[in-house]
Amino acid sequence: MNINKQAAGEKMTIGLEGRLDTTTSPQLEEELKGALDGIKELEFDFSKLEYISSAGLRILLSAQKMINKQDGRMKVTHVSEEIMEIFEVTAFVDILTIE
């Protein structure tokens, strides 16, 4: 999995490419440690993400909680039909802001 992280002031965009699963989620978790300090607007760009597992969902939930503690907002953009189906089945559509 490739992680493309761009920060500008209080905004950060994280583009994910490939698969976010048990093997690759520790890589994203490590990237997020400390990187979200002072971030008020976090966007995950899923335009090149092919798959997300429960381990990936856990990372998203953790990021959402961190952003909420900082009174910020997080959104997930460019979600494929396959990943949207996973979000719907797991009720993540009720937890995340998906655009």
Number of C-alpha atoms within 10 A of each C-alpha: 17 15 13 12 16 11 14 9 9 13 17 19 18 19 19 20 17 16 18 24 16 13 12 16 22 15 14 18 15 10 14 16 10 8 12 19 12 14 20 18 20 21 19 20 20 20 15 16 19 16 16 21 15 14 15 21 18 13 17 21 14 14 18 19 15 17 20 13 11 14 12 17 19 24 16 19 15 15 19 14 9 11 17 16 14 17 19 11 10 13 11 17 14 10 11 16 14 17 9
